[in-house]
Amino acid sequence: MNPIKQNAIQILTAMIEKDNQSGEEGSYDGNKIHEMTDIEPRDINDAVEILTQHELIKTTTVLIGGAPYKFITTKATSKGKYAYYENQIL
């Protein structure tokens, strides 16, 4: 499987399962995603970009100062949750 796709699936799954566990819609920064998935920052950036392009997550981005991540926070969209529950992520 494409490693970017695999990471994207793992990230979206981790976010939605964490939301379900807490009972609240969460907002996740790069460090939290790394903690939940053990994916390296550069690979998180690639996966988050793909998930954002497919409108499965919504991100708050930063032009400078967010290193090593290219975003500040992200959260699952309704489309992302639907894809998760239908087992059709990407």
DSSP file (Angstrom, degrees, kcal/mol; ACC not computed):
  #  RESIDUE AA STRUCTURE BP1 BP2  ACC     N-H-->O    O-->H-N    N-H-->O    O-->H-N    TCO  KAPPA ALPHA  PHI   PSI    X-CA   Y-CA   Z-CA
    1    1 A M              0   0    0      0, 0.0     5,-0.0     0, 0.0     0, 0.0   0.000 360.0 360.0 360.0 147.1    0.0    0.0    0.0
    2    2 A N     >  -     0   0    0      1,-0.1     4,-2.5     2,-0.1     5,-0.2  -0.398 360.0-138.8 -55.7 125.9    1.1    3.6   -0.7
    3    3 A P  H  > S+     0   0    0      0, 0.0     4,-2.3     0, 0.0     5,-0.2   0.827 101.1  52.6 -65.3 -30.8    2.8    4.7    2.6
    4    4 A I  H  > S+     0   0    0      2,-0.2     4,-2.5     1,-0.2     5,-0.2   0.933 111.8  46.1 -68.2 -43.8    1.2    8.2    2.5
    5    5 A K  H  > S+     0   0    0      2,-0.2     4,-2.6     1,-0.2     5,-0.2   0.916 111.7  51.9 -62.2 -43.5   -2.2    6.6    2.1
    6    6 A Q  H  X S+     0   0    0     -4,-2.5     4,-2.2     1,-0.2    -2,-0.2   0.915 112.0  45.8 -60.2 -44.5   -1.5    4.2    4.9
    7    7 A N  H  X S+     0   0    0     -4,-2.3     4,-2.6     2,-0.2    -1,-0.2   0.891 111.0  53.3 -65.8 -39.3   -0.4    7.0    7.2
    8    8 A A  H  X S+     0   0    0     -4,-2.5     4,-2.6     2,-0.2     5,-0.3   0.926 110.1  47.3 -61.8 -44.9   -3.4    9.1    6.3
    9    9 A I  H  X S+     0   0    0     -4,-2.6     4,-2.4     1,-0.2    -1,-0.2   0.919 112.8  49.4 -61.7 -44.1   -5.8    6.2    7.2
   10   10 A Q  H  X S+     0   0    0     -4,-2.2     4,-2.3    -5,-0.2    -2,-0.2   0.899 112.7  47.5 -63.5 -41.0   -3.9    5.6   10.5
   11   11 A I  H  X S+     0   0    0     -4,-2.6     4,-2.5     2,-0.2    -2,-0.2   0.954 113.8  44.9 -67.2 -50.4   -4.1    9.4   11.4
   12   12 A L  H  X S+     0   0    0     -4,-2.6     4,-2.5     1,-0.2     5,-0.2   0.914 114.3  50.4 -61.9 -41.5   -7.8    9.8   10.6
   13   13 A T  H  X S+     0   0    0     -4,-2.4     4,-2.5    -5,-0.3     5,-0.2   0.924 110.8  48.7 -60.5 -45.7   -8.7    6.6   12.4
   14   14 A A  H  X S+     0   0    0     -4,-2.3     4,-2.0    -5,-0.2    -2,-0.2   0.900 112.1  49.4 -62.5 -41.2   -6.7    7.6   15.5
   15   15 A M  H  X S+     0   0    0     -4,-2.5     4,-2.3     2,-0.2    11,-0.2   0.942 114.3  43.3 -64.4 -47.8   -8.4   11.0   15.5
   16   16 A I  H  X S+     0   0    0     -4,-2.5     4,-2.6     1,-0.2    -2,-0.2   0.897 113.9  50.3 -68.7 -39.9  -12.0    9.7   15.2
   17   17 A E  H  X S+     0   0    0     -4,-2.5     4,-2.2    -5,-0.2    -1,-0.2   0.875 110.7  50.0 -66.3 -35.6  -11.4    6.9   17.7
   18   18 A K  H  X S+     0   0    0     -4,-2.0     4,-2.4    -5,-0.2     6,-0.3   0.911 110.6  50.2 -66.0 -42.1  -10.0    9.4   20.2
   19   19 A D  H  X>S+     0   0    0     -4,-2.3     4,-2.1     1,-0.2     5,-0.8   0.928 111.8  48.0 -59.6 -45.3  -13.1   11.6   19.6
   20   20 A N  H  <5S+     0   0    0     -4,-2.6    -1,-0.2     1,-0.2    -2,-0.2   0.890 111.6  50.3 -62.9 -40.0  -15.3    8.6   20.2
   21   21 A Q  H  <5S+     0   0    0     -4,-2.2    -1,-0.2     1,-0.2    -2,-0.2   0.897 117.6  38.4 -65.7 -41.3  -13.5    7.6   23.3
   22   22 A S  H  <5S-     0   0    0     -4,-2.4    -1,-0.2     2,-0.2    -2,-0.2   0.705 101.2-131.0 -84.3 -20.3  -13.7   11.1   24.8
   23   23 A G  T  <5S+     0   0    0     -4,-2.1     2,-0.3     1,-0.3    -3,-0.2   0.576  76.5  92.3  79.8   8.2  -17.2   11.9   23.6
   24   24 A E  S   <S-     0   0    0     -5,-0.8     2,-0.6    -6,-0.3    -1,-0.3  -0.946  85.0-105.4-133.5 153.3  -16.0   15.2   22.2
   25   25 A E        -     0   0    0     -2,-0.3     2,-0.2    -3,-0.1    -9,-0.1  -0.698  46.6-152.3 -78.3 118.5  -14.8   16.4   18.9
   26   26 A G        -     0   0    0     -2,-0.6     2,-0.4   -11,-0.2    50,-0.3  -0.466  14.8-144.0 -93.8 162.9  -11.1   17.0   19.3
   27   27 A S        -     0   0    0     -2,-0.2     2,-0.4    48,-0.1    48,-0.2  -0.998  24.2-159.4-123.1 126.9   -8.5   19.3   17.7
   28   28 A Y  B     -A   74   0A   0     46,-3.2    46,-1.4    -2,-0.4     2,-0.2  -0.908   8.6-158.1-120.5 131.2   -5.1   17.7   17.2
   29   29 A D     >  -     0   0    0     -2,-0.4     4,-2.3    44,-0.2     5,-0.2  -0.471  41.6 -95.5 -93.3 174.3   -1.7   19.2   16.7
   30   30 A G  H  > S+     0   0    0     42,-0.4     4,-2.7    41,-0.3     5,-0.2   0.872 123.1  53.3 -59.0 -40.6    1.2   17.5   15.2
   31   31 A N  H  > S+     0   0    0      1,-0.2     4,-2.4     2,-0.2    -1,-0.2   0.897 109.6  48.3 -63.7 -39.5    2.7   16.4   18.5
   32   32 A K  H  > S+     0   0    0      2,-0.2     4,-2.3     1,-0.2    -2,-0.2   0.905 111.5  50.0 -67.2 -41.1   -0.5   14.8   19.6
   33   33 A I  H  X S+     0   0    0     -4,-2.3     4,-2.2     2,-0.2     6,-0.4   0.923 111.3  49.2 -62.5 -43.3   -0.9   13.0   16.2
   34   34 A H  H  X S+     0   0    0     -4,-2.7     4,-3.1     1,-0.2    -2,-0.2   0.918 110.7  50.7 -60.6 -42.8    2.7   11.7   16.6
   35   35 A E  H  < S+     0   0    0     -4,-2.4    -1,-0.2     1,-0.2    -2,-0.2   0.883 114.7  43.2 -62.2 -39.3    1.9   10.6   20.1
   36   36 A M  H  < S+     0   0    0     -4,-2.3    -1,-0.2    -5,-0.1    -2,-0.2   0.800 131.8  20.0 -77.3 -29.0   -1.2    8.7   19.0
   37   37 A T  H  < S-     0   0    0     -4,-2.2    -3,-0.2    -5,-0.2    -2,-0.2   0.639  85.2-133.0-118.3 -19.5    0.4    7.1   15.8
   38   38 A D     <  +     0   0    0     -4,-3.1     2,-0.3    -5,-0.4    -4,-0.2   0.715  55.1 148.5  64.7  22.8    4.2    7.1   16.2
   39   39 A I        -     0   0    0     -6,-0.4    -1,-0.3    -5,-0.1    -2,-0.1  -0.692  52.5-108.6 -86.3 140.8    4.4    8.5   12.6
   40   40 A E    >>  -     0   0    0     -2,-0.3     4,-2.3    -3,-0.1     3,-0.6  -0.339  27.5-111.5 -69.7 149.9    7.3   10.8   11.9
   41   41 A P  H 3> S+     0   0    0      0, 0.0     4,-2.6     0, 0.0     5,-0.2   0.865 115.4  51.0 -51.4 -46.1    6.6   14.6   11.5
   42   42 A R  H 3> S+     0   0    0      1,-0.2     4,-1.6     2,-0.2     5,-0.1   0.874 113.4  46.6 -63.6 -34.0    7.5   14.7    7.7
   43   43 A D  H <> S+     0   0    0     -3,-0.6     4,-2.3     2,-0.2    -1,-0.2   0.831 109.4  54.0 -75.6 -33.2    5.2   11.8    7.1
   44   44 A I  H  X S+     0   0    0     -4,-2.3     4,-3.0     2,-0.2     5,-0.3   0.932 106.7  53.1 -62.2 -45.6    2.4   13.4    9.2
   45   45 A N  H  X S+     0   0    0     -4,-2.6     4,-2.1     1,-0.2    -2,-0.2   0.917 110.1  47.0 -56.5 -45.8    2.7   16.5    7.0
   46   46 A D  H  X S+     0   0    0     -4,-1.6     4,-2.0     2,-0.2    -1,-0.2   0.936 115.0  45.5 -62.1 -47.3    2.3   14.5    3.8
   47   47 A A  H  X S+     0   0    0     -4,-2.3     4,-2.7     1,-0.2    -2,-0.2   0.901 112.0  51.0 -65.8 -41.6   -0.7   12.5    5.2
   48   48 A V  H  X S+     0   0    0     -4,-3.0     4,-2.4     1,-0.2    -1,-0.2   0.889 108.5  53.0 -63.6 -38.9   -2.4   15.6    6.6
   49   49 A E  H  X S+     0   0    0     -4,-2.1     4,-2.4    -5,-0.3    -1,-0.2   0.928 111.4  45.5 -61.5 -45.0   -2.0   17.4    3.3
   50   50 A I  H  X S+     0   0    0     -4,-2.0     4,-1.9     2,-0.2    -2,-0.2   0.926 113.0  49.7 -64.9 -45.7   -3.7   14.5    1.5
   51   51 A L  H  <>S+     0   0    0     -4,-2.7     5,-2.7     1,-0.2     6,-0.9   0.880 112.2  49.0 -60.5 -38.4   -6.5   14.2    4.0
   52   52 A T  H ><5S+     0   0    0     -4,-2.4     3,-1.7     3,-0.2    -2,-0.2   0.917 108.1  52.8 -67.5 -44.5   -7.1   18.0    3.8
   53   53 A Q  H 3<5S+     0   0    0     -4,-2.4    -1,-0.2     1,-0.3    -2,-0.2   0.846 110.8  47.8 -60.0 -34.1   -7.2   17.9   -0.1
   54   54 A H  T 3<5S-     0   0    0     -4,-1.9    -1,-0.3    -5,-0.1    -2,-0.2   0.380 113.6-122.3 -87.3   4.1   -9.8   15.1    0.2
   55   55 A E  T < 5S+     0   0    0     -3,-1.7    25,-0.4     2,-0.2    24,-0.3   0.778  77.1 125.4  60.2  30.7  -11.8   17.2    2.7
   56   56 A L  S   <S+     0   0    0     -5,-2.7    21,-2.0    -6,-0.2     2,-0.3   0.671  77.2  21.8 -89.4 -20.3  -11.6   14.5    5.3
   57   57 A I  E    S-B   76   0A   0     -6,-0.9     2,-0.4    19,-0.3    19,-0.2  -0.947  72.0-136.5-138.1 161.1  -10.0   16.8    7.9
   58   58 A K  E     -B   75   0A   0     17,-2.8    17,-1.9    -2,-0.3     2,-0.3  -0.979  25.4-164.1-118.5 132.4   -9.9   20.5    8.3
   59   59 A T  E     -B   74   0A   0     -2,-0.4     2,-0.6    15,-0.2    15,-0.2  -0.862  21.6-142.5-119.8 151.9   -6.6   22.1    9.3
   60   60 A T  E     -B   73   0A   0     13,-2.8    12,-4.1    -2,-0.3    13,-1.0  -0.965  34.9-158.0-103.5 122.6   -5.4   25.4   10.7
   61   61 A T  E     -B   71   0A   0     -2,-0.6     2,-0.4    10,-0.3    10,-0.2  -0.544  12.3-152.2-105.3 167.9   -2.1   26.2    8.9
   62   62 A V        -     0   0    0      8,-0.7     3,-0.1    -2,-0.2     4,-0.1  -0.995  10.8-153.1-137.5 140.5    0.8   28.4    9.7
   63   63 A L  S    S+     0   0    0     -2,-0.4     2,-0.3     1,-0.3    -1,-0.1   0.882  82.8   3.6 -80.8 -40.3    3.2   30.1    7.3
   64   64 A I  S    S+     0   0    0      1,-0.1    -1,-0.3     2,-0.0     6,-0.0  -0.977 114.3  37.7-141.5 155.4    6.2   30.2    9.7
   65   65 A G  S    S+     0   0    0     -2,-0.3    -1,-0.1    -3,-0.1     4,-0.1   0.472  80.7  98.9  90.5   2.5    7.0   29.0   13.2
   66   66 A G    >   -     0   0    0      3,-0.1     3,-2.0    -4,-0.1     5,-0.3   0.380  63.6-177.7-101.6   5.8    5.2   25.7   13.2
   67   67 A A  T 3   +     0   0    0      1,-0.4     3,-0.1     3,-0.1    -3,-0.0  -0.118  61.7  21.9 -52.3 141.7    8.2   23.5   12.4
   68   68 A P  T 3  S+     0   0    0      0, 0.0    -1,-0.4     0, 0.0     2,-0.3  -0.985 123.7  59.4 -87.2   5.3    8.4   20.6   12.0
   69   69 A Y    <   -     0   0    0     -3,-2.0    -3,-0.1     2,-0.1   -27,-0.1  -0.658  64.7-147.4 -97.3 150.9    4.7   20.6   11.1
   70   70 A K  S    S+     0   0    0     -2,-0.3    -8,-0.7    -3,-0.1     2,-0.3   0.205  83.3  48.6 -96.7  13.5    3.1   22.5    8.3
   71   71 A F  E     - B   0  61A   0     -5,-0.3   -41,-0.3   -10,-0.2   -10,-0.3  -0.952  64.8-146.2-146.1 162.3   -0.2   23.0   10.3
   72   72 A I  E    S-     0   0A   0    -12,-4.1   -42,-0.4     1,-0.4     2,-0.3   0.874  79.4 -10.9 -95.8 -56.4   -1.2   24.1   13.8
   73   73 A T  E     - B   0  60A   0    -13,-1.0   -13,-2.8   -44,-0.2    -1,-0.4  -0.939  57.9-167.3-141.3 164.0   -4.2   21.9   14.4
   74   74 A T  E     -AB  28  59A   0    -46,-1.4   -46,-3.2    -2,-0.3     2,-0.3  -0.987   2.8-175.6-148.6 154.0   -6.5   19.6   12.6
   75   75 A K  E     - B   0  58A   0    -17,-1.9   -17,-2.8    -2,-0.3     2,-0.1  -0.986  34.7 -94.9-148.8 156.2   -9.9   17.9   13.2
   76   76 A A  E     - B   0  57A   0     -2,-0.3   -19,-0.3   -50,-0.3     2,-0.2  -0.436  35.8-142.9 -71.3 141.6  -12.1   15.4   11.3
   77   77 A T     >  -     0   0    0    -21,-2.0     4,-2.3    -2,-0.1     5,-0.2  -0.469  30.4-102.1 -92.6 172.4  -14.8   16.7    9.1
   78   78 A S  H  > S+     0   0    0      1,-0.2     4,-2.5     2,-0.2     5,-0.2   0.891 126.5  53.6 -60.6 -38.7  -18.2   15.1    8.7
   79   79 A K  H  > S+     0   0    0    -24,-0.3     4,-2.4     1,-0.2    -1,-0.2   0.888 108.3  49.8 -62.7 -39.5  -17.0   13.7    5.4
   80   80 A G  H  > S+     0   0    0    -25,-0.4     4,-2.2   -24,-0.2    -2,-0.2   0.898 110.9  48.6 -65.7 -41.4  -14.0   12.2    7.2
   81   81 A K  H  X S+     0   0    0     -4,-2.3     4,-2.6     2,-0.2     5,-0.2   0.909 111.2  50.7 -65.0 -41.7  -16.2   10.6    9.8
   82   82 A Y  H  X S+     0   0    0     -4,-2.5     4,-2.1     1,-0.2    -2,-0.2   0.938 110.3  48.9 -61.0 -47.0  -18.5    9.2    7.1
   83   83 A A  H  <>S+     0   0    0     -4,-2.4     5,-3.0     1,-0.2     4,-0.4   0.900 111.3  51.3 -60.1 -40.9  -15.5    7.7    5.2
   84   84 A Y  H ><5S+     0   0    0     -4,-2.2     3,-1.3     3,-0.2    -2,-0.2   0.952 112.0  44.6 -59.9 -51.4  -14.3    6.2    8.5
   85   85 A Y  H 3<5S+     0   0    0     -4,-2.6    -1,-0.2     1,-0.3    -2,-0.2   0.784 114.9  48.3 -68.6 -27.3  -17.6    4.6    9.3
   86   86 A E  T 3<5S-     0   0    0     -4,-2.1    -1,-0.3    -5,-0.2    -2,-0.2   0.433 109.9-125.2 -88.2  -0.4  -18.1    3.3    5.8
   87   87 A N  T < 5S+     0   0    0     -3,-1.3    -3,-0.2    -4,-0.4    -2,-0.1   0.891  76.7 120.8  56.1  42.1  -14.5    2.0    5.8
   88   88 A Q      < +     0   0    0     -5,-3.0     2,-0.7    -6,-0.2    -4,-0.2  -0.251  27.2 157.6-129.4  45.0  -13.7    4.0    2.7
   89   89 A I              0   0    0      1,-0.3   -80,-0.1    -6,-0.3    -9,-0.0  -0.632 360.0 360.0 -74.6 116.0  -10.9    6.3    3.8
   90   90 A L              0   0    0     -2,-0.7    -1,-0.3   -36,-0.1   -85,-0.0   0.473 360.0 360.0  54.7 360.0   -9.2    7.3    0.5
